Amino acid sequence: MIEPALSLVQELALVSALRNSTFMYPLVNAGHILGVAMLVGGIVPLDLRLLGLWRRYPVTMFVDVLRITSAMGLVLAIVCGLLLFATAAVDYAGSWLFQAKIALVVLGVSNALILGKVLKRRDVENLPMMARLPFSVRVGAALSLFVWIGALILGRLLGYF
């Protein structure tokens, strides 16, 4: 039932033009890579800080800057990723690597939203700089590292298998 719809998506004029373009496909691919770089490049240092590294720097400094960078990267990665997906939607949708990547992305976004609420509830601004963050925050940060690095690896593997 979904395969015919995905086939229709693949045959849209815009998608066909993108797939056959000498310049547009690589530019969209580069946009996806930039988005992933911003996303993971923001999340990794933030998670490491939440896990206890760089304790002499306030958590809020990391959260304020890196949350925005990661969110912008996520939006760019999703927009460009949808365009890339559309060029071979049937193949990607049938790939266990793609399905696992999307599952990790959904888990990562869900974890980030929950972690953001936990951080607000815990009022981390008032914790002493060298204090160890609550266990729930550290678990969320460790899960985040695992999930986003896993999604990154699966995404790279998609290009080869």
C-alpha positions in Angstrom: 0.0 0.0 0.0 2.8 2.4 0.8 5.0 1.4 -2.1 2.8 2.9 -4.8 2.7 6.2 -2.9 6.5 6.2 -2.5 6.8 5.4 -6.2 4.7 8.4 -7.0 6.9 10.6 -4.8 10.0 9.4 -6.7 8.4 10.4 -10.0 7.5 13.9 -9.0 9.1 16.4 -11.4 11.1 18.2 -8.6 12.4 14.9 -7.3 13.3 13.6 -10.8 15.1 16.9 -11.5 17.0 16.6 -8.2 18.0 13.0 -8.9 19.2 13.8 -12.4 20.9 17.1 -11.6 24.7 17.3 -11.7 24.7 20.1 -9.1 21.5 20.0 -7.1 21.8 16.5 -5.6 25.4 17.1 -4.4 24.3 20.4 -2.9 21.3 18.9 -1.1 23.6 16.1 0.1 26.1 18.7 1.4 23.2 20.5 3.1 22.3 17.2 4.9 25.9 16.6 5.9 26.1 20.2 7.3 22.9 19.7 9.2 24.1 16.5 10.7 27.4 18.2 11.6 25.6 21.0 13.3 23.3 18.6 15.1 26.0 16.1 16.3 28.6 18.8 16.7 26.3 20.6 19.2 25.0 17.6 21.0 28.3 15.8 21.7 29.9 18.7 23.7 26.6 19.4 25.5 26.1 15.7 26.5 29.7 15.5 27.6 29.2 18.5 29.8 26.0 17.0 31.3 28.0 13.8 32.0 30.6 15.8 34.0 33.3 17.1 31.7 34.2 20.8 31.8 32.5 21.3 35.2 34.1 24.7 35.7 31.9 26.1 32.9 28.2 26.6 33.7 25.8 24.1 32.2 23.5 26.9 31.0 26.3 28.3 28.8 26.4 24.9 26.9 22.6 24.5 26.8 21.9 28.0 25.6 24.3 27.9 22.6 24.4 24.2 21.7 20.7 23.6 21.9 20.1 26.2 19.3 22.9 25.0 17.0 21.7 21.4 17.3 18.0 22.4 16.6 19.1 24.4 13.5 21.1 21.4 12.4 18.2 19.0 12.9 15.9 21.2 10.8 18.5 21.4 8.0 19.2 17.7 8.1 15.5 16.8 8.0 14.7 19.1 5.1 17.6 17.9 3.0 17.2 14.3 4.2 13.6 14.3 3.0 14.7 15.5 -0.4 17.4 12.8 -0.5 14.9 10.2 0.6 12.5 11.2 -2.1 15.0 10.4 -4.9 14.9 6.7 -4.0 12.0 6.4 -1.6 11.1 2.8 -2.3 14.6 1.6 -1.8 15.2 3.6 1.4 11.9 2.7 2.9 12.7 -1.0 2.5 16.2 -0.7 4.0 16.6 -1.9 7.6 19.5 0.6 7.9 17.2 3.5 7.0 14.4 2.2 9.3 16.9 1.9 12.2 18.3 5.4 11.5 14.9 7.0 11.6 14.0 5.1 14.8 17.1 6.5 16.4 16.4 10.0 15.2 12.9 9.8 16.7 14.3 8.4 19.9 17.0 11.1 19.9 14.5 14.0 19.4 12.2 12.5 22.1 15.1 12.2 24.5 16.2 15.8 23.8 12.7 17.1 24.6 12.5 15.1 27.8 16.0 16.1 28.9 15.2 19.7 28.2 12.2 19.5 30.5 14.2 17.7 33.2 16.9 20.4 33.0 14.3 23.1 33.5 12.6 21.3 36.4 16.0 20.7 38.1 16.9 24.4 37.8 20.5 23.7 36.8 21.3 27.4 36.8 21.3 27.4 40.6 23.6 24.3 41.0 27.1 25.1 42.0 29.4 24.9 38.9 31.4 21.9 40.1 28.3 20.0 41.2 27.5 16.6 39.7 24.3 16.7 37.8 21.4 14.5 38.8 21.5 10.8 37.7 18.5 11.2 35.4 20.3 14.0 33.5 23.4 11.9 33.1 21.4 8.9 31.9 19.7 11.1 29.3 23.0 12.5 28.1 24.6 9.1 27.8 21.5 7.9 25.9 21.8 10.9 23.6 25.4 10.3 22.8 24.6 6.6 21.9 21.5 7.5 19.9 22.9 10.4 17.8 26.3 8.7 17.1 24.4 5.5 16.1 22.1 7.5 13.8 25.2 9.1 12.2 26.9 5.7 11.7 23.7 4.2 10.2 23.3 7.2 7.9 26.8 6.8 6.6 26.3 3.0 6.1 23.2 3.8 3.9 25.5 5.1 1.2 27.4 1.8 1.0 24.7 -0.8 1.5 
